Amino acid sequence: MKNKKKFVVASIIPTGIQCSIGGYIGDATLVTNRLASVCDYLITNPNAVNGGAFNFKDKNVLYVEGRAIDQFFQEQVELSLPKKNKVGVILEKIPDIIAVKYALKSIEAFKTIAGVDVRKIEFIKPLKKSIRLCDGQFYGEVEDITPLLAAAKKLLRSNRVDAIAIATHIKVDNKYIRQHQKGSLPNPYGLMEALLSHLVTDAFSVPSAHAPMLTKKEMEMFLFHSFDSDPRSALENISGAYLGSVLLGLDSAPRLTNPGQGEIRLKDVQALIVPSNCLRSIPVACAIKKGIPVIQVRENKNIFTSSGYVDHKHIINVNTYDDAMREVLRLREKIK
């Protein structure tokens, strides 16, 4: 398998920047699966396909945490092909007992019905987290990450898990949530979620993803008092257990290996697809350095108004994701 040539594409949709496609939970799933249909494997970040209690990604979509994608493009790690993972869960034990029980019930459901192999749950005390809105973007801070890293270390040592799901409560002002649901603000949870999963993946080189825990009051607002929201937020309106999509994603997430040991390497990647003006990133810089075409999709607008690169020979500008698909097919035809 290692010697077989694979046609791999990466599609990254950053979280927390109000992308018109991918700015809500799960709303980039359709374009992600369409792109996956024209390649052997499509690497993407969890945000693109996490859909609350649902995850409808196709089997050849590789669910890779954002920090791990950076490391992959820097050739610090490689990917193994998806296998059945043993999943550990880090669960914040917050005072709202309904929220904790709801998360535990979702774990029970996805173990029993979907067959996710959850080996162990580690409870941690509530982390001191804060988010702030600045220039149209939410930023997150965590006062002390020690409990999170200690729990991850315990899971990896004692129970030999392959992937780690994280579920914590992120306090967000209701007005921000409503503005997000109506399409006027980015996802308030996004960057804090990315921060927490980045910390675990960076520290232990393990697949991870974060799901927010909702209190009883937050569930009522999300589920029963937001039917006038943007259609793209519909999965938020019907999902109380966000942990489900993370468990489904991590169930078959590719494991991270040392350079030279993976089945998917950077040399297998034939294109990188990103939203409009999302060229200031490690994957884009590495792709350009390696001569990998970067396809920038204009229809996926966001809070950024300038790209950072102008008329670079490795950047292909297209209008839609359907155009991106056609570019991928053209690239695939060229290497046959």
C-alpha positions as CSV (number, residue, x, y, z in Angstrom):
1,M,0.0,0.0,0.0
2,K,2.8,2.4,0.8
3,N,4.2,2.2,-2.7
4,K,0.9,2.7,-4.5
5,K,0.5,6.2,-5.9
6,K,-2.4,8.0,-4.4
7,F,-4.1,11.2,-5.6
8,V,-4.7,13.3,-2.5
9,V,-6.2,16.7,-2.2
10,A,-6.4,18.9,0.9
11,S,-9.3,21.3,1.5
12,I,-9.1,23.6,4.5
13,I,-11.9,25.8,5.8
14,P,-10.7,27.8,8.8
15,T,-13.0,28.1,11.8
16,G,-14.1,31.3,13.4
17,I,-13.7,33.6,10.3
18,Q,-17.4,33.6,9.1
19,C,-16.8,31.6,6.0
20,S,-19.9,31.7,3.8
21,I,-19.4,27.9,3.3
22,G,-18.2,26.2,6.5
23,G,-18.9,29.1,8.9
24,Y,-21.6,27.0,10.6
25,I,-21.5,23.4,11.9
26,G,-21.5,20.9,9.1
27,D,-22.5,23.3,6.3
28,A,-19.4,22.5,4.3
29,T,-20.1,18.8,4.2
30,L,-21.6,18.8,0.7
31,V,-18.8,20.6,-1.0
32,T,-16.2,18.5,1.0
33,N,-17.8,15.3,-0.2
34,R,-18.1,16.5,-3.8
35,L,-14.3,17.3,-3.8
36,A,-13.6,13.9,-2.2
37,S,-15.5,12.3,-5.1
38,V,-12.7,13.3,-7.6
39,C,-9.7,12.1,-5.6
40,D,-8.5,9.1,-3.7
41,Y,-8.4,10.9,-0.4
42,L,-9.4,14.4,0.7
43,I,-7.7,15.8,3.8
44,T,-9.8,18.3,5.7
45,N,-10.1,19.9,9.2
46,P,-12.9,18.7,11.6
47,N,-14.7,22.1,11.4
48,A,-15.6,21.4,7.8
49,V,-17.7,18.3,8.5
50,N,-18.6,18.4,12.2
51,G,-22.4,18.7,12.3
52,G,-23.5,18.8,15.9
53,A,-24.8,15.3,16.6
54,F,-24.1,14.3,13.0
55,N,-21.1,13.7,10.7
56,F,-21.9,12.9,7.1
57,K,-18.4,12.9,5.7
58,D,-17.6,10.3,3.0
59,K,-15.3,7.5,3.9
60,N,-12.4,8.9,1.8
61,V,-12.5,12.2,3.7
62,L,-9.6,12.2,6.1
63,Y,-10.5,14.0,9.4
64,V,-7.3,15.7,10.5
65,E,-7.0,18.3,13.3
66,G,-5.8,21.7,12.2
67,R,-2.5,21.7,14.1
68,A,-1.8,18.2,12.6
69,I,-2.5,19.6,9.1
70,D,0.1,22.3,9.7
71,Q,2.6,19.6,10.9
72,F,1.7,17.5,7.8
73,F,2.5,20.3,5.4
74,Q,5.7,21.0,7.3
75,E,6.6,17.3,6.8
76,Q,6.9,16.8,10.6
77,V,4.2,14.1,10.5
78,E,2.6,11.8,8.0
79,L,-0.8,10.1,8.0
80,S,-1.8,6.5,8.2
81,L,-4.9,5.4,6.4
82,P,-8.1,5.3,8.4
83,K,-8.5,2.5,10.9
84,K,-10.9,1.8,13.7
85,N,-9.6,4.0,16.5
86,K,-9.9,3.5,20.3
87,V,-11.2,6.9,21.5
88,G,-10.7,8.5,24.9
89,V,-12.9,11.4,26.0
90,I,-11.9,14.4,28.2
91,L,-15.1,15.7,29.7
92,E,-15.3,18.9,31.7
93,K,-17.3,18.4,34.9
94,I,-19.3,21.6,35.0
95,P,-21.9,22.5,37.7
96,D,-24.8,22.1,35.2
97,I,-25.5,18.4,35.8
98,I,-27.9,18.2,32.8
99,A,-25.0,19.2,30.4
100,V,-22.8,16.5,31.9
101,K,-25.5,13.9,31.7
102,Y,-26.3,14.9,28.1
103,A,-22.7,14.5,27.1
104,L,-22.5,11.1,28.8
105,K,-25.7,9.9,27.1
106,S,-24.4,11.0,23.7
107,I,-21.2,8.9,24.4
108,E,-23.5,6.0,25.3
109,A,-25.5,6.4,22.1
110,F,-22.6,6.6,19.7
111,K,-20.9,3.6,21.4
112,T,-24.1,1.5,21.2
113,I,-25.6,2.6,17.9
114,A,-22.6,3.7,15.8
115,G,-20.1,1.4,17.3
116,V,-17.6,4.1,18.3
117,D,-15.0,2.4,20.5
118,V,-14.9,4.8,23.5
119,R,-12.4,3.3,25.9
120,K,-12.4,5.7,28.8
121,I,-13.7,9.1,30.0
122,E,-11.5,11.4,32.0
123,F,-13.2,14.1,33.9
124,I,-11.5,17.4,34.5
125,K,-12.4,20.5,36.6
126,P,-13.8,23.4,34.6
127,L,-11.0,25.2,32.8
128,K,-10.9,29.0,33.2
129,K,-11.6,30.2,29.6
130,S,-12.6,33.5,28.2
131,I,-13.4,34.7,24.7
132,R,-13.4,38.3,23.3
133,L,-14.6,39.9,20.2
134,C,-12.1,42.0,18.4
135,D,-12.3,43.4,14.8
136,G,-15.1,41.0,13.9
137,Q,-13.3,37.9,15.2
138,F,-13.5,36.0,18.4
139,Y,-10.3,35.1,20.3
140,G,-10.0,32.6,23.1
141,E,-7.7,32.4,26.2
142,V,-7.3,29.6,28.7
143,E,-5.7,30.4,32.1
144,D,-4.3,27.0,32.9
145,I,-4.1,24.1,30.5
146,T,-2.5,21.7,33.0
147,P,-5.7,19.7,33.7
148,L,-6.4,19.2,30.0
149,L,-2.9,17.9,29.2
150,A,-2.8,15.7,32.4
151,A,-6.0,14.1,31.4
152,A,-4.8,13.5,27.8
153,K,-1.6,12.0,29.1
154,K,-3.5,9.7,31.5
155,L,-5.7,8.4,28.7
156,L,-2.8,7.8,26.4
157,R,-0.7,6.0,29.1
158,S,-3.4,3.9,30.9
159,N,-5.8,3.0,28.1
160,R,-3.8,3.1,24.9
161,V,-6.2,5.2,23.1
162,D,-5.6,6.3,19.5
163,A,-7.6,9.6,19.5
164,I,-9.0,12.0,22.0
165,A,-12.3,13.8,22.0
166,I,-12.6,16.9,24.2
167,A,-15.9,18.4,25.5
168,T,-15.9,21.6,27.5
169,H,-18.3,24.4,28.2
170,I,-17.5,27.7,26.5
171,K,-19.5,30.6,28.0
172,V,-20.7,32.9,25.2
173,D,-23.0,35.9,25.5
174,N,-26.4,35.1,24.2
175,K,-26.4,38.1,21.9
176,Y,-23.3,36.8,20.1
177,I,-24.9,33.4,19.6
178,R,-28.0,35.0,18.1
179,Q,-26.0,37.2,15.9
180,H,-24.0,34.2,14.7
181,Q,-27.2,32.2,14.0
182,K,-28.6,35.1,12.0
183,G,-25.4,35.3,9.9
184,S,-23.8,38.5,11.2
185,L,-21.0,37.2,13.3
186,P,-18.5,34.3,13.1
187,N,-19.0,31.1,15.2
188,P,-18.1,32.4,18.7
189,Y,-16.8,28.9,19.7
190,G,-14.5,28.2,16.8
191,L,-11.1,29.6,17.8
192,M,-11.4,28.5,21.4
193,E,-12.2,25.0,20.2
194,A,-9.3,25.1,17.8
195,L,-7.0,26.3,20.7
196,L,-7.9,23.3,22.9
197,S,-7.6,20.6,20.2
198,H,-4.3,22.2,19.0
199,L,-2.9,21.9,22.5
200,V,-3.6,18.2,22.7
201,T,-2.5,17.3,19.2
202,D,0.7,19.4,19.5
203,A,1.6,17.9,22.9
204,F,1.0,14.3,22.1
205,S,0.8,14.0,18.2
206,V,-2.6,12.3,18.4
207,P,-5.8,13.0,16.5
208,S,-8.2,15.1,18.5
209,A,-11.2,17.4,18.2
210,H,-13.3,19.5,20.5
211,A,-17.1,19.7,21.0
212,P,-18.8,22.4,23.1
213,M,-21.0,21.3,26.0
214,L,-24.3,23.2,26.3
215,T,-26.0,24.0,29.5
216,K,-29.7,23.4,29.8
217,K,-30.5,27.1,29.2
218,E,-28.2,27.1,26.1
219,M,-29.9,24.0,24.8
220,E,-33.2,25.6,25.0
221,M,-32.0,28.6,23.1
222,F,-30.2,26.6,20.4
223,L,-33.0,24.0,20.0
224,F,-36.3,25.8,20.6
225,H,-35.8,29.5,20.3
226,S,-33.8,30.0,17.2
227,F,-36.0,28.8,14.3
228,D,-35.7,32.1,12.6
229,S,-32.0,31.7,12.2
230,D,-29.9,31.4,9.0
231,P,-30.6,28.0,7.2
232,R,-26.9,27.2,7.4
233,S,-27.2,27.0,11.2
234,A,-30.0,24.4,11.0
235,L,-27.9,21.6,12.5
236,E,-27.3,23.8,15.5
237,N,-31.0,24.2,15.9
238,I,-31.5,20.4,16.1
239,S,-28.3,19.3,17.9
240,G,-27.9,19.3,21.6
241,A,-25.0,16.8,21.7
242,Y,-22.2,18.3,19.7
243,L,-19.9,15.5,20.9
244,G,-21.5,13.1,18.4
245,S,-19.9,14.5,15.3
246,V,-16.5,14.5,17.0
247,L,-16.8,10.9,18.1
248,L,-17.9,9.8,14.5
249,G,-15.0,11.8,13.0
250,L,-12.3,10.4,15.4
251,D,-13.7,6.9,15.0
252,S,-11.8,6.6,11.7
253,A,-9.4,9.6,11.8
254,P,-5.9,8.9,10.3
255,R,-3.3,8.4,13.0
256,L,-0.2,10.6,12.9
257,T,3.2,8.9,12.2
258,N,6.8,10.0,12.1
259,P,8.2,11.0,8.7
260,G,8.9,8.1,6.5
261,Q,6.4,5.8,8.2
262,G,3.1,7.1,6.9
263,E,0.9,5.9,4.1
264,I,0.0,9.4,3.0
265,R,2.8,11.9,2.7
266,L,3.0,15.5,1.5
267,K,4.4,14.3,-1.8
268,D,1.0,12.6,-2.4
269,V,-0.9,15.9,-2.2
270,Q,-1.7,17.3,-5.6
271,A,-3.7,20.4,-4.6
272,L,-4.7,22.5,-1.7
273,I,-8.1,24.2,-1.7
274,V,-8.8,27.2,0.5
275,P,-11.5,29.9,0.8
276,S,-11.1,33.4,-0.6
277,N,-8.3,35.4,1.0
278,C,-7.1,32.6,3.2
279,L,-3.6,32.4,1.9
280,R,-1.8,33.5,5.1
281,S,-1.3,30.0,6.6
282,I,1.4,27.4,7.2
283,P,-0.2,24.9,4.7
284,V,-0.4,27.5,1.9
285,A,3.2,28.7,2.5
286,C,4.5,25.1,2.5
287,A,2.4,24.2,-0.6
288,I,3.8,27.1,-2.6
289,K,7.3,26.2,-1.5
290,K,6.8,22.6,-2.7
291,G,5.1,23.7,-6.0
292,I,1.7,22.3,-5.0
293,P,-1.1,24.2,-6.7
294,V,-3.3,26.3,-4.3
295,I,-6.8,26.7,-5.4
296,Q,-8.5,29.8,-4.0
297,V,-12.4,29.7,-4.1
298,R,-13.9,33.1,-4.4
299,E,-17.5,32.1,-3.5
300,N,-16.3,31.1,0.0
301,K,-16.1,34.7,1.4
302,N,-15.2,35.5,5.0
303,I,-14.0,38.3,7.2
304,F,-10.7,38.6,5.3
305,T,-10.5,41.1,2.5
306,S,-7.0,40.7,1.1
307,S,-5.1,37.5,0.3
308,G,-1.5,38.1,1.1
309,Y,-0.3,36.7,-2.3
310,V,-0.7,38.4,-5.6
311,D,-0.4,36.6,-9.0
312,H,1.7,33.7,-7.7
313,K,2.3,31.0,-10.3
314,H,1.1,28.3,-8.0
315,I,-2.2,30.0,-7.0
316,I,-5.3,29.2,-9.1
317,N,-8.3,31.5,-8.6
318,V,-11.7,30.0,-9.2
319,N,-15.2,31.2,-8.6
320,T,-16.9,28.1,-7.1
321,Y,-16.2,24.8,-5.5
322,D,-17.5,23.2,-8.7
323,D,-14.8,25.1,-10.6
324,A,-12.3,23.8,-8.0
325,M,-13.5,20.2,-8.8
326,R,-12.8,20.8,-12.4
327,E,-9.3,22.1,-11.6
328,V,-8.7,19.0,-9.6
329,L,-9.8,16.7,-12.4
330,R,-7.6,18.7,-14.8
331,L,-4.6,18.2,-12.5
332,R,-5.4,14.5,-12.2
333,E,-5.6,14.1,-15.9
334,K,-2.2,15.7,-16.3
335,I,-0.4,13.2,-14.1
336,K,-1.9,10.1,-15.6
